[in-house]
Amino acid sequence: MSSTEPVATSAADPVPIKAIPVRKPGQIVAAVVVVVLVVLFVYGAATNPAYGWSTYGKYLFDTRILSGVGYTLALTVLAMIIGVVLGALLAVMRLSPNRVLRSVGWVYLWIFRGTPVYVQLVFWGLFPSIYKTIDLGIPFTVQFAHFDIQDLNAAFTFAMIGLALNESAYMAEIVRAGILSVGEGQTEASKALGMSWGQTMWRTVLPQAMRVIIPPTGNEVISMLKTTTLVTAVPYSAELYGRANDIAGVNFQPIPLLLVASTWYLAVTSVLMVGQFYVERYYSRGSSRVLTGKQLEALASAQSTGGRGQ
């Protein structure tokens, strides 16, 4: 018999197996118990006068609360921008072949990661007491500018600086991890093309490291939003929690005002999480091994075309 002749198959095809999923009554019981507990908690909270739902509805869209939301967002965005830029610079310093730059970067991270952010904000609140005036110019010769810190109402600025400097220490480690995730072959190829160390970092390494840097950076943005509640240590109370706390100090109803602040924090955090999802998906293009529907259709079409051509 020629090897090219088709092999005869059995006329009776095997009967397909009908898979019956195993019943798991324990999971059903657990789900029912959880749902009942959630319903009981929601009902109890809705009927409990201590929550002050009328006060909650009254102040949810109060102009002072909305103003606090705006200042909270401004603090978050500005502090994160400064923190990311300074963190990237510190990460490059940590990886620099220059020992002085590496040492300065390590000491910076040691200080700002080793002390609580609340303590740092208290320090920035006391900054006018430490440095009453600041002179800019050439030491002992020419003075270009003079600032009297005592006359400046810079609580917002000091709060932003305190948050940004603390955040930069954590962003430095995130960026450094992203840079180290890029293969050494990429760096060697860039050097072979005649690029300097700085050009290699900017043009080759950092663009590829973004895939690793973006997810934890999104988490840091959300964390920064909640960390703004600590700027009362500066003291600065125009952000969301400060506004809610000021109103609660007048009407003596802290619980509904805390619920108001929590609602806005949840709303902004939800928006940030959605944005983080799309940014991560953008930078992860080409890294996933899961084929999309169009890719599967194209692959099936190619295989069928190839099979007919044989």
FIMIRO-660677 format. One record per residue (C-alpha): x, y, z. Coordinates in Angstrom, 1 decimal, always signed. Example, Ala and Ser with C-alpha at 12.3 -4.5 7.8 and 13.67 -1.06 7.14 Angstrom:
# residues 2
<pt><u>+12.3</u><v>-4.5</v><w>+7.8</w></pt>
<pt><u>+13.7</u><v>-1.1</v><w>+7.1</w></pt>
//
This chain:
# residues 310
<pt><u>+0.0</u><v>+0.0</v><w>+0.0</w></pt>
<pt><u>+1.4</u><v>+3.4</v><w>-1.0</w></pt>
<pt><u>+2.2</u><v>+5.7</v><w>+1.8</w></pt>
<pt><u>+0.3</u><v>+8.5</v><w>+0.1</w></pt>
<pt><u>-3.0</u><v>+6.6</v><w>+0.3</w></pt>
<pt><u>-5.4</u><v>+7.8</v><w>+3.0</w></pt>
<pt><u>-5.8</u><v>+5.6</v><w>+6.0</w></pt>
<pt><u>-9.3</u><v>+4.2</v><w>+6.5</w></pt>
<pt><u>-11.1</u><v>+5.4</v><w>+9.5</w></pt>
<pt><u>-13.8</u><v>+3.7</v><w>+11.6</w></pt>
<pt><u>-17.3</u><v>+4.3</v><w>+10.4</w></pt>
<pt><u>-18.5</u><v>+4.8</v><w>+13.9</w></pt>
<pt><u>-17.4</u><v>+8.2</v><w>+15.3</w></pt>
<pt><u>-16.7</u><v>+8.3</v><w>+19.1</w></pt>
<pt><u>-19.6</u><v>+9.6</v><w>+21.1</w></pt>
<pt><u>-18.8</u><v>+13.0</v><w>+22.5</w></pt>
<pt><u>-18.5</u><v>+13.2</v><w>+26.2</w></pt>
<pt><u>-21.2</u><v>+15.2</v><w>+28.0</w></pt>
<pt><u>-19.5</u><v>+17.1</v><w>+30.8</w></pt>
<pt><u>-21.7</u><v>+17.8</v><w>+33.8</w></pt>
<pt><u>-20.3</u><v>+20.4</v><w>+36.2</w></pt>
<pt><u>-19.9</u><v>+19.4</v><w>+39.7</w></pt>
<pt><u>-22.4</u><v>+21.0</v><w>+42.0</w></pt>
<pt><u>-20.9</u><v>+23.1</v><w>+44.8</w></pt>
<pt><u>-23.6</u><v>+23.9</v><w>+47.3</w></pt>
<pt><u>-21.1</u><v>+25.4</v><w>+49.7</w></pt>
<pt><u>-20.4</u><v>+28.3</v><w>+47.3</w></pt>
<pt><u>-24.1</u><v>+28.9</v><w>+46.8</w></pt>
<pt><u>-24.7</u><v>+29.0</v><w>+50.6</w></pt>
<pt><u>-21.7</u><v>+31.4</v><w>+51.1</w></pt>
<pt><u>-22.9</u><v>+33.7</v><w>+48.3</w></pt>
<pt><u>-26.4</u><v>+33.8</v><w>+49.9</w></pt>
<pt><u>-25.0</u><v>+34.6</v><w>+53.3</w></pt>
<pt><u>-22.8</u><v>+37.4</v><w>+52.0</w></pt>
<pt><u>-25.7</u><v>+39.0</v><w>+50.1</w></pt>
<pt><u>-27.9</u><v>+38.8</v><w>+53.1</w></pt>
<pt><u>-25.3</u><v>+40.4</v><w>+55.3</w></pt>
<pt><u>-24.7</u><v>+43.2</v><w>+52.7</w></pt>
<pt><u>-28.5</u><v>+43.9</v><w>+52.5</w></pt>
<pt><u>-28.8</u><v>+44.0</v><w>+56.3</w></pt>
<pt><u>-25.9</u><v>+46.4</v><w>+56.6</w></pt>
<pt><u>-27.2</u><v>+48.7</v><w>+53.9</w></pt>
<pt><u>-30.7</u><v>+48.7</v><w>+55.5</w></pt>
<pt><u>-29.3</u><v>+49.4</v><w>+58.9</w></pt>
<pt><u>-27.1</u><v>+52.2</v><w>+57.6</w></pt>
<pt><u>-30.0</u><v>+53.7</v><w>+55.7</w></pt>
<pt><u>-32.3</u><v>+53.7</v><w>+58.7</w></pt>
<pt><u>-29.7</u><v>+54.8</v><w>+61.3</w></pt>
<pt><u>-30.2</u><v>+58.5</v><w>+62.1</w></pt>
<pt><u>-26.6</u><v>+58.7</v><w>+63.4</w></pt>
<pt><u>-25.4</u><v>+58.8</v><w>+59.8</w></pt>
<pt><u>-27.2</u><v>+62.1</v><w>+59.2</w></pt>
<pt><u>-28.2</u><v>+61.4</v><w>+55.6</w></pt>
<pt><u>-30.1</u><v>+64.7</v><w>+55.3</w></pt>
<pt><u>-26.9</u><v>+66.5</v><w>+56.3</w></pt>
<pt><u>-25.0</u><v>+64.3</v><w>+53.8</w></pt>
<pt><u>-27.3</u><v>+65.3</v><w>+50.9</w></pt>
<pt><u>-27.2</u><v>+69.0</v><w>+52.0</w></pt>
<pt><u>-23.4</u><v>+69.3</v><w>+51.8</w></pt>
<pt><u>-22.5</u><v>+66.7</v><w>+49.1</w></pt>
<pt><u>-22.5</u><v>+69.5</v><w>+46.4</w></pt>
<pt><u>-21.8</u><v>+72.4</v><w>+48.7</w></pt>
<pt><u>-19.6</u><v>+75.0</v><w>+47.1</w></pt>
<pt><u>-17.0</u><v>+74.7</v><w>+49.9</w></pt>
<pt><u>-16.8</u><v>+71.0</v><w>+49.3</w></pt>
<pt><u>-16.5</u><v>+71.4</v><w>+45.6</w></pt>
<pt><u>-13.7</u><v>+74.0</v><w>+46.1</w></pt>
<pt><u>-11.9</u><v>+71.5</v><w>+48.4</w></pt>
<pt><u>-12.2</u><v>+68.9</v><w>+45.6</w></pt>
<pt><u>-10.5</u><v>+71.3</v><w>+43.2</w></pt>
<pt><u>-7.7</u><v>+72.1</v><w>+45.6</w></pt>
<pt><u>-7.2</u><v>+68.4</v><w>+46.3</w></pt>
<pt><u>-6.9</u><v>+67.6</v><w>+42.6</w></pt>
<pt><u>-4.5</u><v>+70.5</v><w>+42.1</w></pt>
<pt><u>-2.3</u><v>+69.3</v><w>+44.9</w></pt>
<pt><u>-2.4</u><v>+65.7</v><w>+43.5</w></pt>
<pt><u>-1.5</u><v>+66.7</v><w>+40.0</w></pt>
<pt><u>+1.2</u><v>+69.2</v><w>+40.8</w></pt>
<pt><u>+2.8</u><v>+67.1</v><w>+43.4</w></pt>
<pt><u>+2.8</u><v>+64.0</v><w>+41.1</w></pt>
<pt><u>+4.3</u><v>+66.0</v><w>+38.2</w></pt>
<pt><u>+7.1</u><v>+67.3</v><w>+40.3</w></pt>
<pt><u>+7.5</u><v>+63.9</v><w>+42.0</w></pt>
<pt><u>+7.7</u><v>+62.0</v><w>+38.7</w></pt>
<pt><u>+10.2</u><v>+64.4</v><w>+37.1</w></pt>
<pt><u>+12.4</u><v>+64.5</v><w>+40.2</w></pt>
<pt><u>+12.0</u><v>+60.7</v><w>+40.7</w></pt>
<pt><u>+13.2</u><v>+60.0</v><w>+37.1</w></pt>
<pt><u>+16.2</u><v>+62.3</v><w>+37.7</w></pt>
<pt><u>+17.0</u><v>+60.5</v><w>+41.0</w></pt>
<pt><u>+16.7</u><v>+57.1</v><w>+39.3</w></pt>
<pt><u>+19.2</u><v>+58.1</v><w>+36.6</w></pt>
<pt><u>+21.5</u><v>+59.4</v><w>+39.4</w></pt>
<pt><u>+21.2</u><v>+56.1</v><w>+41.2</w></pt>
<pt><u>+22.3</u><v>+54.3</v><w>+38.0</w></pt>
<pt><u>+24.9</u><v>+56.8</v><w>+37.0</w></pt>
<pt><u>+28.6</u><v>+55.7</v><w>+36.7</w></pt>
<pt><u>+29.5</u><v>+58.8</v><w>+38.7</w></pt>
<pt><u>+29.9</u><v>+57.9</v><w>+42.4</w></pt>
<pt><u>+29.0</u><v>+61.4</v><w>+43.6</w></pt>
<pt><u>+25.7</u><v>+61.3</v><w>+41.8</w></pt>
<pt><u>+24.9</u><v>+57.8</v><w>+43.1</w></pt>
<pt><u>+25.8</u><v>+58.8</v><w>+46.7</w></pt>
<pt><u>+23.6</u><v>+61.9</v><w>+46.6</w></pt>
<pt><u>+20.7</u><v>+60.0</v><w>+45.1</w></pt>
<pt><u>+21.0</u><v>+57.3</v><w>+47.8</w></pt>
<pt><u>+21.1</u><v>+59.8</v><w>+50.6</w></pt>
<pt><u>+18.0</u><v>+61.6</v><w>+49.3</w></pt>
<pt><u>+16.1</u><v>+58.3</v><w>+49.2</w></pt>
<pt><u>+17.4</u><v>+57.3</v><w>+52.6</w></pt>
<pt><u>+16.1</u><v>+60.5</v><w>+54.2</w></pt>
<pt><u>+12.7</u><v>+60.9</v><w>+52.4</w></pt>
<pt><u>+11.8</u><v>+57.2</v><w>+52.6</w></pt>
<pt><u>+13.0</u><v>+56.8</v><w>+56.1</w></pt>
<pt><u>+10.9</u><v>+59.5</v><w>+57.7</w></pt>
<pt><u>+7.1</u><v>+59.7</v><w>+57.8</w></pt>
<pt><u>+5.4</u><v>+62.0</v><w>+55.3</w></pt>
<pt><u>+3.4</u><v>+63.6</v><w>+58.1</w></pt>
<pt><u>+6.6</u><v>+64.6</v><w>+59.9</w></pt>
<pt><u>+8.0</u><v>+66.0</v><w>+56.7</w></pt>
<pt><u>+4.8</u><v>+68.1</v><w>+56.2</w></pt>
<pt><u>+5.1</u><v>+69.4</v><w>+59.7</w></pt>
<pt><u>+8.7</u><v>+70.4</v><w>+58.9</w></pt>
<pt><u>+7.5</u><v>+72.3</v><w>+55.8</w></pt>
<pt><u>+4.9</u><v>+74.0</v><w>+58.0</w></pt>
<pt><u>+7.7</u><v>+75.2</v><w>+60.2</w></pt>
<pt><u>+9.9</u><v>+76.3</v><w>+57.3</w></pt>
<pt><u>+9.1</u><v>+80.0</v><w>+57.8</w></pt>
<pt><u>+10.4</u><v>+79.7</v><w>+61.4</w></pt>
<pt><u>+13.6</u><v>+78.1</v><w>+60.3</w></pt>
<pt><u>+14.4</u><v>+80.3</v><w>+57.3</w></pt>
<pt><u>+12.8</u><v>+83.8</v><w>+57.8</w></pt>
<pt><u>+14.4</u><v>+85.2</v><w>+54.6</w></pt>
<pt><u>+15.8</u><v>+83.8</v><w>+51.4</w></pt>
<pt><u>+18.4</u><v>+85.7</v><w>+49.3</w></pt>
<pt><u>+19.2</u><v>+84.6</v><w>+45.7</w></pt>
<pt><u>+22.4</u><v>+85.7</v><w>+44.1</w></pt>
<pt><u>+26.2</u><v>+85.1</v><w>+44.1</w></pt>
<pt><u>+27.4</u><v>+84.5</v><w>+47.7</w></pt>
<pt><u>+29.0</u><v>+87.5</v><w>+49.4</w></pt>
<pt><u>+28.8</u><v>+89.6</v><w>+46.2</w></pt>
<pt><u>+25.6</u><v>+90.3</v><w>+44.3</w></pt>
<pt><u>+22.1</u><v>+89.7</v><w>+45.5</w></pt>
<pt><u>+19.4</u><v>+89.3</v><w>+42.8</w></pt>
<pt><u>+16.3</u><v>+88.7</v><w>+44.8</w></pt>
<pt><u>+15.1</u><v>+88.8</v><w>+48.4</w></pt>
<pt><u>+12.1</u><v>+87.0</v><w>+49.8</w></pt>
<pt><u>+10.6</u><v>+87.5</v><w>+53.3</w></pt>
<pt><u>+9.1</u><v>+84.1</v><w>+54.1</w></pt>
<pt><u>+7.2</u><v>+85.5</v><w>+57.0</w></pt>
<pt><u>+5.1</u><v>+87.7</v><w>+54.7</w></pt>
<pt><u>+4.3</u><v>+84.9</v><w>+52.3</w></pt>
<pt><u>+1.0</u><v>+83.0</v><w>+52.6</w></pt>
<pt><u>+2.5</u><v>+79.9</v><w>+51.0</w></pt>
<pt><u>+0.7</u><v>+77.1</v><w>+52.8</w></pt>
<pt><u>-0.4</u><v>+75.6</v><w>+49.5</w></pt>
<pt><u>+3.1</u><v>+75.8</v><w>+48.0</w></pt>
<pt><u>+4.7</u><v>+74.3</v><w>+51.1</w></pt>
<pt><u>+2.2</u><v>+71.4</v><w>+51.1</w></pt>
<pt><u>+2.8</u><v>+70.8</v><w>+47.4</w></pt>
<pt><u>+6.6</u><v>+70.8</v><w>+47.9</w></pt>
<pt><u>+6.4</u><v>+68.4</v><w>+50.9</w></pt>
<pt><u>+4.2</u><v>+65.9</v><w>+49.0</w></pt>
<pt><u>+6.3</u><v>+66.1</v><w>+45.9</w></pt>
<pt><u>+9.7</u><v>+65.6</v><w>+47.6</w></pt>
<pt><u>+8.3</u><v>+62.6</v><w>+49.5</w></pt>
<pt><u>+6.8</u><v>+61.1</v><w>+46.3</w></pt>
<pt><u>+9.9</u><v>+61.6</v><w>+44.3</w></pt>
<pt><u>+11.8</u><v>+59.2</v><w>+46.6</w></pt>
<pt><u>+9.3</u><v>+56.4</v><w>+45.8</w></pt>
<pt><u>+9.0</u><v>+57.3</v><w>+42.1</w></pt>
<pt><u>+12.8</u><v>+57.0</v><w>+41.9</w></pt>
<pt><u>+12.7</u><v>+53.4</v><w>+42.9</w></pt>
<pt><u>+9.8</u><v>+52.7</v><w>+40.5</w></pt>
<pt><u>+11.7</u><v>+54.3</v><w>+37.6</w></pt>
<pt><u>+14.9</u><v>+52.5</v><w>+38.5</w></pt>
<pt><u>+13.1</u><v>+49.1</v><w>+38.5</w></pt>
<pt><u>+11.6</u><v>+50.0</v><w>+35.1</w></pt>
<pt><u>+15.1</u><v>+50.9</v><w>+33.7</w></pt>
<pt><u>+16.6</u><v>+47.7</v><w>+35.1</w></pt>
<pt><u>+13.9</u><v>+45.6</v><w>+33.5</w></pt>
<pt><u>+15.2</u><v>+46.6</v><w>+30.0</w></pt>
<pt><u>+17.7</u><v>+44.0</v><w>+28.7</w></pt>
<pt><u>+21.3</u><v>+45.0</v><w>+28.7</w></pt>
<pt><u>+21.5</u><v>+44.2</v><w>+25.0</w></pt>
<pt><u>+19.4</u><v>+47.3</v><w>+24.3</w></pt>
<pt><u>+22.0</u><v>+49.5</v><w>+26.1</w></pt>
<pt><u>+24.9</u><v>+47.8</v><w>+24.4</w></pt>
<pt><u>+23.3</u><v>+48.2</v><w>+20.9</w></pt>
<pt><u>+22.7</u><v>+51.9</v><w>+21.6</w></pt>
<pt><u>+26.3</u><v>+52.4</v><w>+22.7</w></pt>
<pt><u>+27.4</u><v>+50.5</v><w>+19.5</w></pt>
<pt><u>+25.5</u><v>+53.1</v><w>+17.5</w></pt>
<pt><u>+27.5</u><v>+55.9</v><w>+19.2</w></pt>
<pt><u>+24.9</u><v>+57.1</v><w>+21.6</w></pt>
<pt><u>+26.1</u><v>+58.7</v><w>+24.9</w></pt>
<pt><u>+24.8</u><v>+57.3</v><w>+28.3</w></pt>
<pt><u>+22.2</u><v>+60.1</v><w>+28.5</w></pt>
<pt><u>+21.0</u><v>+59.5</v><w>+24.9</w></pt>
<pt><u>+20.7</u><v>+55.8</v><w>+25.6</w></pt>
<pt><u>+18.6</u><v>+56.4</v><w>+28.7</w></pt>
<pt><u>+16.3</u><v>+58.9</v><w>+27.0</w></pt>
<pt><u>+15.9</u><v>+57.3</v><w>+23.6</w></pt>
<pt><u>+16.2</u><v>+53.6</v><w>+24.2</w></pt>
<pt><u>+15.8</u><v>+52.6</v><w>+27.8</w></pt>
<pt><u>+13.1</u><v>+54.9</v><w>+29.2</w></pt>
<pt><u>+10.5</u><v>+54.3</v><w>+26.4</w></pt>
<pt><u>+10.8</u><v>+50.5</v><w>+26.9</w></pt>
<pt><u>+10.7</u><v>+50.9</v><w>+30.7</w></pt>
<pt><u>+7.4</u><v>+52.7</v><w>+30.6</w></pt>
<pt><u>+5.6</u><v>+49.3</v><w>+30.4</w></pt>
<pt><u>+6.9</u><v>+48.5</v><w>+33.9</w></pt>
<pt><u>+6.8</u><v>+52.1</v><w>+35.3</w></pt>
<pt><u>+3.1</u><v>+53.0</v><w>+34.4</w></pt>
<pt><u>+1.2</u><v>+50.5</v><w>+36.6</w></pt>
<pt><u>+2.8</u><v>+51.4</v><w>+39.9</w></pt>
<pt><u>+2.8</u><v>+55.1</v><w>+39.0</w></pt>
<pt><u>-1.0</u><v>+54.9</v><w>+38.6</w></pt>
<pt><u>-1.2</u><v>+53.4</v><w>+42.1</w></pt>
<pt><u>+1.0</u><v>+56.3</v><w>+43.4</w></pt>
<pt><u>-1.4</u><v>+58.8</v><w>+41.9</w></pt>
<pt><u>-4.3</u><v>+57.3</v><w>+43.7</w></pt>
<pt><u>-2.2</u><v>+57.1</v><w>+46.9</w></pt>
<pt><u>-1.2</u><v>+60.7</v><w>+46.5</w></pt>
<pt><u>-4.9</u><v>+61.7</v><w>+46.3</w></pt>
<pt><u>-5.5</u><v>+60.2</v><w>+49.7</w></pt>
<pt><u>-2.2</u><v>+61.5</v><w>+51.1</w></pt>
<pt><u>-3.4</u><v>+65.0</v><w>+50.6</w></pt>
<pt><u>-5.5</u><v>+64.6</v><w>+53.7</w></pt>
<pt><u>-2.3</u><v>+65.0</v><w>+55.7</w></pt>
<pt><u>-1.6</u><v>+68.5</v><w>+54.5</w></pt>
<pt><u>-3.4</u><v>+69.8</v><w>+57.6</w></pt>
<pt><u>+0.1</u><v>+69.4</v><w>+59.2</w></pt>
<pt><u>+1.5</u><v>+72.3</v><w>+57.2</w></pt>
<pt><u>-1.2</u><v>+73.7</v><w>+58.1</w></pt>
<pt><u>-3.4</u><v>+73.8</v><w>+55.0</w></pt>
<pt><u>-7.1</u><v>+73.2</v><w>+55.2</w></pt>
<pt><u>-8.5</u><v>+74.3</v><w>+51.9</w></pt>
<pt><u>-8.5</u><v>+70.7</v><w>+50.4</w></pt>
<pt><u>-11.4</u><v>+68.3</v><w>+50.6</w></pt>
<pt><u>-10.8</u><v>+66.8</v><w>+54.0</w></pt>
<pt><u>-9.9</u><v>+70.1</v><w>+55.5</w></pt>
<pt><u>-13.1</u><v>+71.7</v><w>+54.2</w></pt>
<pt><u>-15.3</u><v>+68.8</v><w>+55.5</w></pt>
<pt><u>-13.5</u><v>+69.0</v><w>+58.8</w></pt>
<pt><u>-14.1</u><v>+72.8</v><w>+59.1</w></pt>
<pt><u>-17.8</u><v>+72.4</v><w>+58.3</w></pt>
<pt><u>-18.1</u><v>+69.6</v><w>+60.9</w></pt>
<pt><u>-16.5</u><v>+71.8</v><w>+63.5</w></pt>
<pt><u>-19.4</u><v>+74.3</v><w>+63.0</w></pt>
<pt><u>-22.4</u><v>+72.0</v><w>+62.8</w></pt>
<pt><u>-21.0</u><v>+69.3</v><w>+65.1</w></pt>
<pt><u>-21.9</u><v>+66.5</v><w>+62.7</w></pt>
<pt><u>-18.6</u><v>+64.8</v><w>+61.7</w></pt>
<pt><u>-20.1</u><v>+61.5</v><w>+60.5</w></pt>
<pt><u>-22.1</u><v>+62.9</v><w>+57.5</w></pt>
<pt><u>-19.2</u><v>+65.2</v><w>+56.6</w></pt>
<pt><u>-16.8</u><v>+62.3</v><w>+56.6</w></pt>
<pt><u>-19.2</u><v>+60.4</v><w>+54.3</w></pt>
<pt><u>-19.3</u><v>+63.4</v><w>+52.0</w></pt>
<pt><u>-15.5</u><v>+63.5</v><w>+51.8</w></pt>
<pt><u>-15.3</u><v>+59.7</v><w>+51.3</w></pt>
<pt><u>-17.8</u><v>+59.9</v><w>+48.5</w></pt>
<pt><u>-15.8</u><v>+62.4</v><w>+46.6</w></pt>
<pt><u>-12.5</u><v>+60.5</v><w>+47.2</w></pt>
<pt><u>-14.2</u><v>+57.4</v><w>+45.9</w></pt>
<pt><u>-15.5</u><v>+59.2</v><w>+42.8</w></pt>
<pt><u>-12.2</u><v>+60.7</v><w>+41.9</w></pt>
<pt><u>-10.3</u><v>+57.4</v><w>+42.6</w></pt>
<pt><u>-12.8</u><v>+55.6</v><w>+40.3</w></pt>
<pt><u>-12.0</u><v>+58.0</v><w>+37.5</w></pt>
<pt><u>-8.3</u><v>+57.6</v><w>+38.1</w></pt>
<pt><u>-8.6</u><v>+53.8</v><w>+38.0</w></pt>
<pt><u>-10.4</u><v>+53.9</v><w>+34.7</w></pt>
<pt><u>-7.7</u><v>+56.2</v><w>+33.3</w></pt>
<pt><u>-5.0</u><v>+54.0</v><w>+34.6</w></pt>
<pt><u>-6.6</u><v>+51.0</v><w>+32.9</w></pt>
<pt><u>-6.4</u><v>+52.6</v><w>+29.5</w></pt>
<pt><u>-2.9</u><v>+54.0</v><w>+29.9</w></pt>
<pt><u>-1.7</u><v>+50.5</v><w>+31.0</w></pt>
<pt><u>-3.4</u><v>+49.0</v><w>+28.0</w></pt>
<pt><u>-1.7</u><v>+51.5</v><w>+25.7</w></pt>
<pt><u>+1.8</u><v>+50.8</v><w>+26.9</w></pt>
<pt><u>+1.3</u><v>+47.0</v><w>+27.1</w></pt>
<pt><u>+0.6</u><v>+46.8</v><w>+23.3</w></pt>
<pt><u>+2.5</u><v>+43.9</v><w>+21.8</w></pt>
<pt><u>+3.4</u><v>+42.3</v><w>+25.2</w></pt>
<pt><u>+0.3</u><v>+40.2</v><w>+25.6</w></pt>
<pt><u>+0.2</u><v>+36.6</v><w>+24.2</w></pt>
<pt><u>-3.6</u><v>+36.5</v><w>+24.2</w></pt>
<pt><u>-4.8</u><v>+37.0</v><w>+20.6</w></pt>
<pt><u>-7.8</u><v>+39.2</v><w>+19.9</w></pt>
<pt><u>-10.8</u><v>+38.1</v><w>+17.9</w></pt>
<pt><u>-9.6</u><v>+39.6</v><w>+14.7</w></pt>
<pt><u>-6.2</u><v>+38.1</v><w>+15.2</w></pt>
<pt><u>-7.7</u><v>+34.6</v><w>+15.7</w></pt>
<pt><u>-9.9</u><v>+35.0</v><w>+12.6</w></pt>
<pt><u>-6.8</u><v>+36.1</v><w>+10.5</w></pt>
<pt><u>-4.8</u><v>+33.1</v><w>+11.9</w></pt>
<pt><u>-7.6</u><v>+30.7</v><w>+11.1</w></pt>
<pt><u>-8.0</u><v>+32.1</v><w>+7.6</w></pt>
<pt><u>-4.3</u><v>+31.8</v><w>+6.9</w></pt>
<pt><u>-4.2</u><v>+28.2</v><w>+8.1</w></pt>
<pt><u>-7.2</u><v>+27.3</v><w>+6.0</w></pt>
<pt><u>-5.7</u><v>+28.9</v><w>+2.9</w></pt>
<pt><u>-2.4</u><v>+27.2</v><w>+3.5</w></pt>
<pt><u>-4.2</u><v>+23.8</v><w>+4.0</w></pt>
<pt><u>-6.0</u><v>+24.1</v><w>+0.6</w></pt>
<pt><u>-2.7</u><v>+25.0</v><w>-1.1</w></pt>
<pt><u>-1.0</u><v>+21.8</v><w>+0.0</w></pt>
//
